[in-house]
Amino acid sequence: MNYFIEGLQGSGKSTLVRKLSEKYTDYKAIREGDYSPVELAWCAYVDKRKYSEILDKYSDIRSEIEEKSFEEKSFTDTSPTADDHMIICYTQIITDIPGFHKDLEQYEIYNGRIDKDSFKDIILKRFRNWNADKYIFECSIFQNIVEDMILFQKCTDEEVIDFYRKVKETLTGRKYQILYLKTDDIASNIDIIRKERSDDNGNEMWFPLMMRYFDSSPYAIEKKVAGTSALLDHFKHRQELELRICSEVFEGKYKVISSKNYSL
């Protein structure tokens, strides 16, 4: 079995991943920014030519980059073959080189950095090639993908649902369950993580970034919406859509649990 832990920001995904990891000690937990066989959040996705250029450009930390880099694999009848891409978990590389993280950020697949068809092809290919079990994935099947499709690709709900029908097809034969942490009071949950994700002086670190991310998205610009209220409306819509995907696409493969009010 494999578990996909999903839900809005602040719903308690990290806590549930930790609890499941403690319960299933032989499972591998994959958190945001980790190397993952299915998810690419906070990771650069580059072909080998660009990878070589990055190593040359940042030769002073070449070994650190190589340590956090993984060759992409494709599978044919369970036999792995080399792909032309490398994945760099760049946010895990600690360096004081000016501009390094900003430079590598441009090679992520999210936030409208690649065209819609390439985005879908990469995701479907990675789900198709995933061939291991006993994983616990944090926000690897919905959050980053759905956010991008809504905010940057400006997809309709039906387009998102149709895409997930293709995702389900690629997972045929896999044993997995989506555990969805449903949030009843979105505003209160966001208020909590605003405080949690602040520095020692109480300065908010996460929320201003989240607001800039939302306000500058093509979706918000086209709809002429901005600010906290509009962001909360977006989260409400996203949760409704993700729960709809669960019921319409992943019947028998999901369980909805109350955010921060459950037992394992």
C-alpha positions as CSV (number, residue, x, y, z in Angstrom):
1,M,0.0,0.0,0.0
2,N,1.0,3.6,-0.5
3,Y,-0.6,6.7,1.1
4,F,-1.1,10.2,-0.5
5,I,-1.7,12.7,2.3
6,E,-3.7,15.7,0.9
7,G,-5.5,18.8,2.1
8,L,-5.2,22.5,2.3
9,Q,-2.2,24.4,3.7
10,G,-2.5,24.2,7.5
11,S,-4.7,21.1,7.5
12,G,-2.1,19.0,9.3
13,K,-0.6,17.0,6.5
14,S,2.9,17.1,8.0
15,T,1.6,15.8,11.3
16,L,-0.3,13.0,9.7
17,V,2.8,12.0,7.6
18,R,4.8,11.9,10.9
19,K,2.1,9.8,12.7
20,L,1.9,7.3,9.8
21,S,5.7,7.1,9.6
22,E,5.8,6.2,13.3
23,K,3.1,3.6,12.8
24,Y,4.5,2.1,9.6
25,T,8.2,2.1,10.3
26,D,9.0,0.2,7.2
27,Y,7.5,2.9,4.9
28,K,9.4,5.8,3.4
29,A,8.0,9.2,4.0
30,I,8.3,11.8,1.2
31,R,7.9,15.4,2.2
32,E,7.9,18.5,0.1
33,G,11.4,19.2,-1.3
34,D,12.5,15.6,-0.9
35,Y,13.4,13.6,-3.9
36,S,10.2,11.9,-5.0
37,P,9.3,9.4,-7.7
38,V,6.1,11.3,-8.4
39,E,6.3,14.9,-7.2
40,L,8.6,17.8,-8.3
41,A,7.8,20.6,-5.9
42,W,10.8,22.6,-4.8
43,C,13.0,20.7,-7.3
44,A,14.6,21.7,-10.5
45,Y,13.9,19.5,-13.5
46,V,16.5,19.9,-16.2
47,D,17.9,18.0,-19.1
48,K,21.5,16.7,-18.8
49,R,23.0,19.4,-20.9
50,K,21.5,22.1,-18.6
51,Y,22.6,20.0,-15.6
52,S,26.2,20.1,-16.8
53,E,26.0,23.8,-17.2
54,I,24.7,24.2,-13.7
55,L,27.5,22.1,-12.3
56,D,30.0,24.3,-14.2
57,K,28.4,27.5,-13.1
58,Y,28.4,26.5,-9.5
59,S,31.6,24.6,-9.4
60,D,32.4,25.6,-5.8
61,I,29.4,23.5,-4.6
62,R,29.5,20.9,-7.3
63,S,29.6,18.0,-4.8
64,E,26.7,19.4,-2.8
65,I,24.6,19.7,-6.0
66,E,25.5,16.2,-7.1
67,E,24.6,14.8,-3.7
68,K,21.1,16.3,-4.0
69,S,20.6,15.3,-7.7
70,F,18.9,12.2,-9.1
71,E,18.8,10.8,-12.6
72,E,15.3,10.4,-13.9
73,K,14.4,6.9,-14.9
74,S,11.9,5.5,-17.4
75,F,10.6,1.9,-17.2
76,T,9.6,-0.6,-19.8
77,D,8.3,-3.9,-18.5
78,T,9.9,-3.0,-15.1
79,S,13.3,-2.5,-16.6
80,P,14.8,0.9,-15.9
81,T,16.4,2.9,-18.6
82,A,18.1,6.3,-18.4
83,D,16.0,9.4,-19.1
84,D,17.5,12.7,-20.4
85,H,16.6,14.5,-17.2
86,M,18.0,15.2,-13.8
87,I,16.2,16.3,-10.7
88,I,17.9,18.7,-8.3
89,C,16.5,19.1,-4.8
90,Y,18.0,22.5,-4.7
91,T,16.1,23.8,-1.7
92,Q,18.0,21.3,0.4
93,I,21.4,22.7,-0.6
94,I,22.7,25.2,2.0
95,T,24.9,27.8,0.4
96,D,25.6,31.5,0.7
97,I,26.2,31.9,-3.0
98,P,24.1,34.9,-4.1
99,G,21.2,34.0,-6.4
100,F,21.8,30.2,-6.4
101,H,18.3,29.3,-5.2
102,K,16.6,31.9,-7.3
103,D,18.5,30.7,-10.3
104,L,17.5,27.0,-9.8
105,E,13.9,28.0,-9.0
106,Q,13.4,28.8,-12.7
107,Y,13.7,25.2,-13.6
108,E,10.8,24.0,-11.5
109,I,7.7,22.9,-13.5
110,Y,5.2,24.9,-11.5
111,N,3.9,28.5,-11.6
112,G,3.5,28.6,-15.3
113,R,7.1,28.0,-16.1
114,I,6.3,25.4,-18.8
115,D,3.4,25.1,-21.2
116,K,0.3,23.2,-20.3
117,D,0.9,20.1,-22.4
118,S,4.5,19.7,-21.2
119,F,3.3,20.1,-17.6
120,K,0.7,17.3,-18.0
121,D,3.1,15.0,-19.9
122,I,5.8,15.2,-17.2
123,I,3.3,14.5,-14.4
124,L,1.7,11.6,-16.2
125,K,5.1,10.1,-17.2
126,R,6.3,10.2,-13.6
127,F,3.2,8.6,-12.2
128,R,3.4,6.0,-14.9
129,N,7.1,5.2,-14.2
130,W,6.7,5.0,-10.4
131,N,7.2,1.3,-9.6
132,A,7.7,1.1,-5.8
133,D,5.5,0.5,-2.8
134,K,5.4,1.4,0.9
135,Y,5.5,5.2,0.4
136,I,3.8,8.0,2.4
137,F,3.6,11.0,0.2
138,E,2.9,14.5,1.5
139,C,0.8,16.6,-1.0
140,S,2.1,14.8,-4.0
141,I,-1.1,14.1,-6.0
142,F,-3.2,17.2,-5.6
143,Q,-1.9,20.4,-3.9
144,N,0.9,21.6,-6.2
145,I,-0.7,20.2,-9.4
146,V,-4.2,21.6,-8.7
147,E,-2.8,25.0,-7.6
148,D,-0.9,25.3,-10.9
149,M,-3.8,24.2,-13.0
150,I,-6.2,26.7,-11.4
151,L,-3.9,29.7,-10.8
152,F,-1.5,29.6,-13.7
153,Q,-3.1,27.5,-16.4
154,K,-6.5,28.9,-15.6
155,C,-8.1,25.5,-16.1
156,T,-11.8,24.9,-15.5
157,D,-12.9,22.4,-12.9
158,E,-13.9,20.0,-15.7
159,E,-10.4,20.3,-17.3
160,V,-8.8,19.5,-13.9
161,I,-11.1,16.5,-13.3
162,D,-10.5,15.2,-16.8
163,F,-6.7,15.4,-16.2
164,Y,-7.1,13.3,-13.0
165,R,-9.0,10.7,-14.9
166,K,-5.7,10.2,-16.9
167,V,-3.7,10.2,-13.6
168,K,-5.9,7.4,-12.3
169,E,-5.3,5.4,-15.5
170,T,-1.6,5.7,-15.1
171,L,-2.0,4.3,-11.5
172,T,-3.9,1.2,-12.7
173,G,-2.6,-1.8,-10.7
174,R,-1.1,0.3,-7.9
175,K,-2.2,-0.1,-4.3
176,Y,-2.8,3.4,-2.9
177,Q,-5.1,5.4,-0.7
178,I,-5.6,9.1,-0.6
179,L,-6.1,10.4,2.9
180,Y,-7.8,13.8,2.6
181,L,-7.7,16.2,5.5
182,K,-10.9,18.2,5.2
183,T,-10.8,21.7,6.8
184,D,-14.1,23.0,8.1
185,D,-12.7,26.4,9.2
186,I,-10.2,27.5,6.6
187,A,-9.7,31.0,7.9
188,S,-8.8,29.8,11.4
189,N,-6.4,27.2,10.1
190,I,-4.6,29.8,8.0
191,D,-4.4,32.1,11.0
192,I,-2.7,29.3,13.0
193,I,0.0,28.6,10.4
194,R,0.6,32.4,9.9
195,K,1.7,32.4,13.5
196,E,3.5,29.1,13.3
197,R,5.5,30.1,10.3
198,S,6.9,33.4,11.7
199,D,10.3,34.2,12.9
200,D,11.4,34.6,16.6
201,N,10.3,38.2,16.4
202,G,6.8,37.4,15.2
203,N,7.5,38.5,11.7
204,E,5.4,36.4,9.3
205,M,7.5,34.4,6.8
206,W,5.0,32.3,4.9
207,F,1.9,34.3,4.5
208,P,3.4,37.3,2.7
209,L,4.9,34.9,0.2
210,M,1.6,33.1,-0.2
211,M,-0.2,36.4,-0.8
212,R,2.3,37.4,-3.5
213,Y,2.1,34.0,-5.1
214,F,-1.7,34.3,-5.3
215,D,-2.1,38.0,-6.1
216,S,0.4,37.8,-9.0
217,S,-1.1,34.6,-10.5
218,P,-2.7,34.8,-14.0
219,Y,-6.0,33.6,-12.4
220,A,-6.1,36.5,-9.8
221,I,-5.1,39.1,-12.4
222,E,-7.7,37.9,-14.9
223,K,-10.4,37.8,-12.2
224,K,-9.2,41.1,-10.7
225,V,-9.1,39.7,-7.2
226,A,-6.5,40.1,-4.5
227,G,-6.0,40.0,-0.8
228,T,-6.8,37.6,2.1
229,S,-10.5,37.3,1.4
230,A,-9.8,36.3,-2.3
231,L,-7.1,33.8,-1.2
232,L,-9.5,32.2,1.3
233,D,-12.2,31.9,-1.5
234,H,-9.6,30.2,-3.6
235,F,-8.7,27.7,-0.9
236,K,-12.4,27.0,-0.4
237,H,-12.8,26.4,-4.1
238,R,-9.7,24.2,-4.2
239,Q,-10.8,22.0,-1.4
240,E,-14.3,21.6,-3.0
241,L,-12.6,20.6,-6.3
242,E,-10.2,18.2,-4.7
243,L,-13.0,16.5,-2.8
244,R,-14.9,16.3,-6.0
245,I,-12.0,14.7,-7.8
246,C,-11.8,12.1,-4.9
247,S,-15.5,11.2,-5.3
248,E,-15.8,11.3,-9.1
249,V,-12.4,9.9,-10.0
250,F,-10.9,8.0,-7.1
251,E,-13.9,6.1,-5.8
252,G,-12.8,3.4,-3.4
253,K,-9.3,4.9,-3.3
254,Y,-9.7,7.7,-0.8
255,K,-10.8,8.5,2.7
256,V,-11.9,11.9,4.0
257,I,-10.8,12.7,7.6
258,S,-11.4,15.7,9.7
259,S,-8.4,18.0,9.9
260,K,-6.6,17.7,13.2
261,N,-9.5,15.6,14.7
262,Y,-8.9,12.0,13.9
263,S,-7.4,8.8,15.2
264,L,-5.3,6.2,13.3
